[in-house]
Amino acid sequence: MKKRLLEKLENARQYTLSVANAMPADSYTYTPDAAIWSFNELLHHIGYGIMWWNENYMLQQQADWNPPTVTKDPAATKAYLSECFDALQQSVEKATPDEKIIDGFYATLDHVTHHRGQATVYLRCKGITPPDYSEYTY
């Protein structure tokens, strides 16, 4: 079971970073509408969501929603995303998969998938074809 969770996590990591890499650095401030996050803010939210879900559901340590300041450039945002995925990976590696852990893991990936889908729409709005998802299917 743990091996399968780690495989799913690695696929999510690789596809999310591929989406992050598809947007040119000078377009990370892009937003399709003034009322929503920029691409950079959206990716930062994905990262913080991973950390928050990991703490609350994987580690089962109650944490308030208190996001850190948004990273300011694409390199920092991608590094932050990687750190967040690393933290979740470490939690999965240490965990004894039970129903709560498995539910928390999949809830985390659902959140990532939801917002990563938004990020692919941002790419399309900029005329960029998102990375091929079939390379990351499980």
Secondary structure, 3 states (H helix, E strand, C coil): CHHHHHHHHHHHHHHHHHHHHHCCHHHCCCCCCCCCCCHHHHHHHHHHHHHHHHHHHHCCCCCCCCCCCCCCCHHHHHHHHHHHHHHHHHHHHHCCCCHHHHHHHHHHHHHHHHHHHHHHHHHHHCCCCCCCHHHHCC
